[in-house]
């Protein structure tokens, strides 16, 4: 399902009120500081980073960037996914990790801010990846 920001506006606003901020390169928040889970070519997937004991260095803040599939070079992702008009390769584990971060923050019971950044080179279309993470986070 294509992502239309206006259609998700209420959902995004609700999540922001709970401390979850989702974005792509065009939706940057100036408050990035603290723990940041990364997904670059040579980094372990976000799910593995979340499993590291004491990886959350503060209970008040968390950030995750979903940038590339493990082992895929940036240039390869550009060639494969350009012009970024649709998801071309679903990364189920990455989507599940993003959904987990959203759920964990929404049910934390205390104020926490979670920033999730998704790049077009992760699956081919960041907005559709964000929509899928949102849908998965709300699934029973």
C-alpha positions as CSV (number, residue, x, y, z in Angstrom):
1,X,0.0,0.0,0.0
2,X,1.5,3.3,-1.0
3,X,2.3,5.7,1.9
4,X,0.5,9.1,1.8
5,X,1.7,11.3,4.7
6,X,-1.7,13.0,4.9
7,X,-3.5,9.7,5.4
8,X,-1.1,8.7,8.2
9,X,-1.1,12.2,9.8
10,X,-3.4,11.2,12.8
11,X,-1.4,8.0,13.4
12,X,1.9,9.9,13.3
13,X,0.7,12.6,15.6
14,X,-0.6,10.1,18.1
15,X,2.8,8.3,18.1
16,X,4.6,11.6,18.4
17,X,2.5,12.2,21.5
18,X,3.8,8.9,22.9
19,X,7.4,9.8,22.0
20,X,7.8,7.9,18.7
21,X,9.1,9.9,15.8
22,X,9.4,8.2,12.3
23,X,11.1,9.8,9.4
24,X,13.0,9.8,6.2
25,X,15.6,12.3,5.0
26,X,12.8,14.9,4.5
27,X,11.5,14.5,8.0
28,X,14.5,15.2,10.2
29,X,14.1,16.1,13.9
30,X,16.8,18.3,15.4
31,X,16.8,16.4,18.7
32,X,19.0,13.4,17.8
33,X,21.3,12.6,20.7
34,X,21.8,9.6,22.9
35,X,21.7,5.9,21.9
36,X,21.3,5.3,18.2
37,X,20.9,1.8,16.7
38,X,22.4,1.8,13.2
39,X,22.0,-0.4,10.2
40,X,25.0,0.3,7.9
41,X,26.4,-2.3,5.6
42,X,28.9,-3.7,8.1
43,X,26.8,-3.2,11.3
44,X,24.7,-6.0,12.7
45,X,20.9,-5.6,12.1
46,X,19.0,-3.4,14.5
47,X,17.3,-6.5,16.0
48,X,20.7,-7.9,17.0
49,X,21.8,-4.6,18.5
50,X,18.5,-4.4,20.5
51,X,19.4,-7.8,22.0
52,X,22.7,-6.7,23.4
53,X,22.4,-6.4,27.2
54,X,22.4,-2.8,28.4
55,X,22.3,-1.5,24.8
56,X,19.7,1.1,25.9
57,X,22.0,3.6,27.6
58,X,19.1,5.8,28.8
59,X,15.5,5.0,29.5
60,X,14.4,8.4,28.1
61,X,15.7,8.1,24.5
62,X,16.3,5.7,21.7
63,X,17.0,6.0,18.0
64,X,17.3,3.6,15.2
65,X,18.4,4.0,11.6
66,X,17.4,1.5,8.9
67,X,19.8,2.3,6.1
68,X,21.0,-0.8,4.3
69,X,20.5,-4.6,4.2
70,X,23.4,-6.4,6.0
71,X,26.3,-6.8,3.6
72,X,24.9,-4.6,0.8
73,X,27.0,-1.7,-0.3
74,X,25.5,1.7,-0.6
75,X,26.3,2.0,-4.3
76,X,24.6,-1.4,-4.9
77,X,21.5,-0.3,-3.1
78,X,21.3,2.9,-5.2
79,X,21.6,0.9,-8.5
80,X,19.1,-1.7,-7.3
81,X,16.4,0.5,-5.9
82,X,16.5,3.8,-7.8
83,X,14.1,5.7,-8.5
84,X,12.8,4.7,-5.0
85,X,9.1,4.7,-6.1
86,X,8.2,1.3,-4.5
87,X,9.4,-1.3,-2.1
88,X,11.5,-3.7,-4.1
89,X,12.8,-6.0,-1.4
90,X,11.0,-6.5,1.9
91,X,13.3,-6.7,4.9
92,X,11.0,-8.5,7.4
93,X,13.5,-8.6,10.2
94,X,14.1,-4.9,9.9
95,X,10.4,-4.1,9.8
96,X,9.8,-6.2,12.9
97,X,12.6,-4.4,14.8
98,X,11.1,-1.0,13.9
99,X,7.6,-2.2,14.9
100,X,9.1,-3.5,18.2
101,X,10.6,-0.1,19.0
102,X,7.3,1.6,18.3
103,X,5.4,-0.8,20.5
104,X,8.0,-0.7,23.3
105,X,7.7,3.1,23.4
106,X,4.0,3.2,23.2
107,X,3.6,0.9,26.2
108,X,6.6,2.2,28.2
109,X,4.2,3.8,30.7
110,X,6.6,6.8,31.1
111,X,7.9,9.5,28.8
112,X,10.4,8.2,26.3
113,X,11.4,9.5,22.9
114,X,12.1,7.1,20.0
115,X,13.4,8.3,16.7
116,X,13.2,5.9,13.7
117,X,14.9,6.9,10.5
118,X,14.4,4.8,7.3
119,X,16.4,5.3,4.2
120,X,15.2,4.6,0.6
121,X,18.1,2.2,0.2
122,X,16.8,-0.1,3.0
123,X,13.9,-1.6,0.9
124,X,13.5,0.8,-2.0
125,X,10.9,3.3,-0.6
126,X,11.2,4.6,2.9
127,X,7.7,5.9,3.2
128,X,6.2,2.5,2.4
129,X,8.6,0.8,4.8
130,X,7.5,3.3,7.6
131,X,3.8,2.5,6.7
132,X,4.6,-1.3,7.1
133,X,6.3,-0.7,10.4
134,X,3.3,1.2,11.7
135,X,0.9,-1.5,10.5
136,X,3.0,-4.2,12.1
137,X,3.3,-2.3,15.4
138,X,-0.5,-2.1,15.7
139,X,-1.1,-5.7,14.7
140,X,-2.2,-7.9,17.6
